[in-house]
Amino acid sequence: MTTITAQQEVAGLASDLIRIDTTNTGDDSGPGERKAAEHVAGLLAEAGLEPVVLESRKNRASVVARVEGADPSRPALLIHGHLDVVPFDPADWQVHPLSGEVTGGCVWGRGAVDMKDMDAMMLAVVRQRLREGRKPPRDVVLAFLADEEAGGNHGAGWLVDNHPELFEGVAEAIGEVGGFSTVIGGQRLYLLQTAEKGMAWLRLLARGTAGHGSMLNSDNAVTEIAEAVARIGRHEWPIRLTPSVTAFLEAACKALGVSFSHNEPAAVLAKIGPIARMVGATLTNTANPTMLSAGYKVNVVPQAASAQIDGRFLPDHQDEFFAEIDELLGPNVRREFVNNSIAMETTFDGALCEAMKTALMEADPDGKVVPYCLSGGTDAKSFSRLGIRCFGFTPLRLPPDLDFSGLFHGVDERVPLDALEFGTRVLDRFIDLC
């Protein structure tokens, strides 16, 4: 009897996961991840594992399972992905974001690259290995997580705080966002994530004197908050080159056949294509105003006004970030955290790093693996609190004209079928080598 392979199964698994609505609104008003978690748990149980489904609160569910390795005495490896996705407006899309439609050589839908593609690859590879009786060299812990898109407090963070025993013996981890290809100067580079920026989601608050809109008011909360937001939004942050960013820029310049200038690192961005959007955000700390709230009637000056800022700081530059933010706020605006989490950076070396590089190069001998820093954040922040060394490794060989970074949280999110199949081959080989 012919059994289905991981490469044959992965697209269907991705489509099925996309069809399950796991929209994370950030306020528990969405459907939650419970249905998707039960679906994943069923697929793992069908393959012979004993998955655990845990809820941090109603319908906010994660799944954890352990695959026994050939040598359980070795430190374990964690492979993690998240089940939740960001909101969407179907009117903006060519296909419905929850359709999981396969067309034009791609699987379409919200989560196709962030990150139900990796969830599907994890499932497909592990299911095939279990069917064939192939044990990994060491224990592998699989985690399919809730709430990553809102900071992970009800997913990875909650599991680390309340169920650390599930990750007993885990020393290293892979997750999003790395291992994908981009073409620079005709050279295909695979970006392995060795760092990610810290996160400071801030709520700014201003108070003033309420009054009639027709009268003079020199203590207007709306004016205070607007001026603070404008100062932050227009602020030019100083360039700070971290080791991972420097290593990527040096590799990009080598591929382009140009010399790398530490004094003008931004000059290379214009030559590296769409990935410049993501890389450019790792040259500095950043702070983007995203929300404003004030008032309830046009002729009433409100007593209070607020705004929200998406702040991201580079590894080892947290203190500098907050010092600049506080100066920009001014004396009449205070801040509080909506979410705050660490920046991370590890070195581009070690046995696990070599396993990722080897698995990619065996699948694509013409490629080259380089480190980079992610401008966003992942669940790795939570797992690092357990002393786990984390990398971003979701292997995908992508068409050179695909604006991959623009698909994250974007319209018409999709992942090529051949990229999914490539990813399953690389992930399977990586597990053999880990």
C-alpha positions in Angstrom: 0.0 0.0 0.0 1.4 3.4 -1.0 1.4 5.9 1.9 1.3 9.7 1.5 4.6 11.5 1.9 5.2 14.8 3.7 5.6 16.6 0.4 2.3 15.3 -0.8 0.5 16.1 2.4 1.8 19.5 3.3 -0.3 21.7 1.1 -3.5 20.1 2.2 -2.5 20.4 5.8 -1.8 24.1 5.3 -5.1 24.7 3.5 -7.1 22.9 6.2 -5.4 25.1 8.9 -6.1 28.3 7.0 -9.8 27.4 6.8 -10.0 27.3 10.6 -10.5 30.9 11.7 -7.9 31.7 14.4 -8.1 35.5 14.1 -6.4 37.2 17.1 -7.9 40.6 17.8 -5.8 41.1 20.8 -8.8 41.4 23.1 -10.2 37.8 23.3 -13.1 38.8 21.0 -11.9 36.5 18.3 -12.7 32.8 17.9 -9.5 31.6 19.7 -7.3 28.8 18.7 -9.2 25.9 20.3 -10.6 24.4 17.1 -7.3 24.5 15.4 -5.5 23.1 18.4 -7.9 20.1 18.5 -7.4 19.6 14.8 -3.6 19.5 15.2 -3.9 17.3 18.3 -6.0 14.8 16.3 -3.4 14.7 13.5 -0.6 14.1 16.0 -2.6 11.4 17.9 -3.4 9.7 14.6 0.3 9.4 14.0 0.9 7.8 17.5 1.8 10.8 19.7 0.1 11.9 22.9 -0.5 15.6 22.5 -1.6 17.8 25.3 -4.1 20.6 24.6 -4.0 23.4 27.2 -6.1 26.5 27.5 -4.8 29.7 29.1 -8.4 31.0 29.0 -11.5 30.0 27.2 -10.7 28.9 23.6 -7.1 30.2 23.9 -5.5 26.8 23.3 -2.0 25.5 22.6 -0.8 22.0 21.8 2.4 20.4 23.0 3.7 16.9 22.1 7.0 15.1 22.6 8.6 12.8 20.0 10.9 10.3 21.5 14.5 10.4 20.1 17.0 7.7 19.6 19.0 9.1 22.5 16.6 10.6 25.1 19.6 11.5 27.3 20.6 14.2 25.0 19.2 17.8 25.5 15.9 18.0 23.5 15.0 20.3 20.6 11.9 22.4 20.5 10.2 23.1 17.2 7.4 25.7 17.6 4.8 27.5 15.5 1.8 29.6 16.3 -1.8 28.9 15.3 -3.2 32.4 15.5 -3.4 35.0 12.7 -3.9 38.7 12.4 -7.3 40.2 11.3 -8.1 40.8 7.7 -10.7 42.5 5.4 -11.9 40.0 2.8 -12.9 42.8 0.5 -9.2 43.6 -0.1 -8.3 40.1 -1.2 -8.4 38.3 -4.5 -9.6 35.2 -2.7 -11.2 34.9 0.6 -8.6 34.9 3.4 -10.1 31.8 5.0 -10.5 29.8 1.8 -7.1 28.0 1.8 -7.5 28.1 -1.9 -4.8 26.5 -4.0 -4.4 28.5 -7.2 -1.5 29.9 -9.3 0.9 27.4 -7.7 0.3 28.8 -4.2 -1.8 28.2 -1.1 -3.7 31.4 -0.3 -5.1 32.7 2.9 -4.4 34.4 6.2 -1.6 32.6 7.9 -0.1 31.1 4.7 3.3 32.6 5.6 2.6 33.7 9.2 2.7 30.9 10.1 0.4 28.0 9.2 2.9 27.0 6.5 5.4 26.0 9.1 2.7 24.4 11.2 1.8 22.3 8.2 5.5 21.4 7.5 5.9 20.3 11.1 2.8 18.1 11.0 3.7 16.6 7.6 7.3 15.8 8.4 6.6 14.4 11.9 3.6 12.3 10.6 5.7 10.8 7.8 8.6 10.0 10.2 6.3 8.3 12.7 4.7 6.3 9.9 8.1 5.1 8.8 9.4 4.5 12.3 12.2 7.0 12.0 13.2 8.5 15.3 15.0 11.8 15.6 18.5 11.6 17.1 17.1 13.2 20.3 13.8 14.1 21.8 11.8 16.7 19.8 9.1 18.8 21.5 6.5 20.1 19.2 4.5 23.2 20.2 1.6 24.8 18.3 0.8 28.0 20.1 -1.9 30.5 20.8 -1.6 34.3 20.9 1.7 35.0 19.3 0.3 37.8 17.3 -0.6 39.7 20.5 2.7 39.0 22.3 2.2 35.4 23.4 0.9 36.1 26.9 -1.9 33.5 26.5 0.3 31.1 24.5 4.0 30.6 24.8 4.4 33.0 27.7 1.6 31.2 29.7 3.1 27.8 29.0 6.5 28.9 30.1 5.1 30.3 33.3 2.6 27.5 34.1 3.8 24.4 32.4 7.6 24.6 32.1 7.7 20.8 32.7 6.6 20.3 29.1 9.9 21.7 28.0 12.0 19.8 30.4 15.5 19.2 29.0 15.0 21.4 26.0 18.2 23.3 25.2 17.6 24.7 21.7 14.7 25.7 19.5 13.6 26.7 16.0 10.6 28.7 14.9 9.8 31.7 12.8 11.1 33.8 10.8 14.2 32.5 9.1 15.5 29.9 6.6 13.7 31.6 3.7 15.5 32.7 0.5 16.1 36.0 -1.1 18.1 36.8 -4.2 20.7 39.5 -4.0 23.2 40.3 -6.8 22.2 37.0 -8.5 23.1 35.0 -5.4 20.4 33.1 -3.5 20.8 33.8 0.2 18.9 31.9 3.0 18.4 34.2 5.9 18.8 32.4 9.2 17.4 34.3 12.1 19.9 34.8 14.9 18.4 37.9 16.5 15.2 39.7 16.9 14.3 43.2 18.2 12.6 43.7 21.5 9.1 44.9 21.7 7.7 47.9 23.5 4.0 48.5 22.7 3.2 51.7 24.5 0.1 53.5 25.5 0.6 57.3 25.8 -1.7 59.2 28.1 -2.3 63.0 28.4 -4.7 64.8 30.7 -5.8 68.4 30.4 -8.7 70.7 31.3 -12.1 69.8 29.9 -14.2 72.6 28.5 -16.3 74.1 25.8 -14.8 73.8 22.3 -15.6 77.5 21.5 -13.4 78.8 24.3 -9.6 79.3 24.6 -7.9 76.3 26.2 -4.2 76.2 26.7 -4.4 72.9 28.6 -5.7 70.7 25.8 -5.0 66.9 26.2 -5.6 66.3 22.4 -2.9 68.9 21.5 -0.4 67.4 24.0 -0.9 63.8 22.7 -0.9 64.9 19.1 2.4 66.8 19.5 4.0 63.9 21.3 2.9 61.4 18.6 4.2 63.7 15.9 7.6 64.0 17.6 7.9 60.2 17.9 6.6 59.5 14.4 9.1 61.9 12.8 12.1 61.1 15.0 15.2 59.9 13.2 16.8 57.2 15.2 20.6 56.7 15.2 22.0 53.7 13.3 23.2 51.0 15.6 24.8 48.0 13.9 24.4 44.7 15.9 26.5 41.6 15.0 23.7 39.9 13.1 22.8 43.0 11.1 26.5 43.6 10.3 27.0 40.0 9.2 23.9 40.1 6.9 25.0 43.5 5.3 28.5 42.2 4.7 27.1 39.1 3.0 24.8 41.2 0.9 27.6 43.5 -0.2 29.7 40.5 -1.1 26.9 39.1 -3.3 26.6 42.5 -4.9 30.3 42.8 -5.4 30.6 46.0 -3.5 32.5 47.0 -0.4 30.6 47.3 2.9 30.8 50.7 4.6 30.1 50.8 8.4 29.6 54.5 8.0 26.9 54.2 5.3 25.1 50.9 5.9 21.8 52.2 4.6 23.4 52.7 1.1 23.1 48.9 0.4 19.3 48.8 1.1 18.5 50.3 -2.4 20.3 47.3 -4.0 18.8 44.3 -2.2 15.2 44.4 -3.3 12.0 44.0 -1.2 13.8 42.4 1.7 15.2 46.0 2.3 11.9 46.7 4.1 12.6 44.2 6.8 16.4 44.7 7.0 16.1 48.5 7.0 14.1 48.3 10.2 17.0 46.5 11.9 19.5 49.3 11.4 17.9 51.4 14.2 15.4 51.3 17.0 11.9 52.2 15.7 8.7 53.6 17.0 5.5 53.9 14.9 2.3 55.6 16.1 -0.5 53.2 15.4 -3.6 54.3 17.3 -5.2 57.5 18.6 -8.2 58.0 20.9 -9.7 61.2 22.3 -13.0 63.0 22.8 -16.7 62.3 22.4 -18.2 65.4 20.8 -16.9 68.0 18.4 -17.7 71.0 20.7 -16.2 69.4 23.9 -12.5 69.6 24.8 -11.9 66.2 26.4 -10.1 65.8 29.7 -7.9 63.0 28.4 -6.4 61.7 25.2 -4.3 58.6 24.4 -2.3 57.0 21.7 -0.5 53.7 21.1 3.0 53.3 19.8 4.6 50.1 18.3 8.2 50.4 19.6 11.0 48.0 18.7 14.5 48.1 20.1 17.7 46.4 19.0 19.5 43.9 21.2 21.5 45.7 23.8 19.8 49.0 23.0 16.8 48.9 25.3 18.0 51.6 27.7 18.8 54.0 24.8 15.4 53.4 23.3 13.4 54.3 26.4 15.7 57.3 27.1 14.9 58.7 23.7 11.2 57.9 23.9 10.9 59.7 27.3 12.6 62.8 25.9 10.2 62.8 22.9 7.1 62.5 25.1 7.6 65.8 26.9 6.7 66.6 30.5 2.9 66.3 30.1 2.6 62.9 28.5 3.2 59.7 30.4 3.6 56.1 29.1 2.6 52.7 30.1 3.2 49.3 28.6 0.6 47.4 26.5 3.3 44.7 26.0 7.0 44.7 26.7 9.4 41.9 25.8 13.1 41.4 25.4 15.4 41.7 22.4 17.5 38.6 21.6 20.7 37.7 19.8 22.7 34.5 19.5 25.8 33.7 17.5 25.9 32.1 14.0 27.7 29.0 15.1 27.3 25.6 16.9 26.1 22.2 15.9 22.4 23.2 15.5 23.4 26.1 13.2 25.5 23.7 11.2 22.6 21.3 10.9 20.4 24.1 9.5 23.1 25.2 7.1 23.8 21.6 5.9 20.1 20.8 5.4 19.6 23.9 3.3 22.8 23.5 1.2 22.0 19.8 0.5 18.6 20.9 -0.9 20.1 23.9 -2.7 23.8 23.6 -3.3 23.9 27.0 -5.1 22.5 28.9 -2.1 24.3 30.4 0.9 23.1 30.7 4.5 23.6 34.0 6.3 22.5 35.3 9.7 20.1 38.2 10.1 18.0 40.1 12.6 14.2 40.0 12.5 12.5 43.4 12.9 9.5 41.9 14.6 9.2 39.5 17.5 8.4 35.8 18.0 7.5 33.3 20.7 11.3 32.7 21.0 11.2 35.5 23.5 9.2 33.4 25.9 11.2 30.2 25.4 14.5 32.0 26.0 13.3 32.6 29.6 13.8 28.8 30.1 17.4 29.1 29.0 16.7 27.8 25.5 18.8 29.0 22.6 16.5 30.1 19.8 16.8 30.4 16.1 14.3 31.4 13.4 14.2 28.5 10.9 11.2 28.1 8.6 12.9 26.8 5.4 11.4 28.1 2.1 13.0 28.5 -1.3 11.0 31.4 -2.8 10.7 32.9 -6.3 13.0 35.9 -6.6 10.2 38.2 -7.6 8.0 37.4 -4.6 7.8 40.2 -2.0 7.9 37.8 0.9 8.3 40.3 3.7 5.3 42.2 2.3 3.0 39.2 2.7 3.4 39.1 6.5 0.1 40.7 7.8 -0.5 41.8 4.2 -3.2 41.4 1.6 -3.2 38.3 -0.6 -1.0 36.3 1.7 0.2 33.1 0.0 2.9 30.6 0.0 4.2 28.7 -3.2 3.5 25.0 -3.3 7.1 24.2 -4.3 8.3 26.3 -1.4 6.3 24.2 1.0 7.6 21.0 -0.5 11.1 22.3 -0.3 10.6 23.2 3.3 9.4 19.7 4.2 12.5 18.2 2.6 14.8 20.5 4.5 13.0 20.2 7.8 13.1 16.4 7.6 16.8 16.4 6.8 17.5 18.9 9.6 15.8 16.7 12.1 18.1 13.8 11.0 21.1 16.1 11.6 20.0 17.7 14.9 
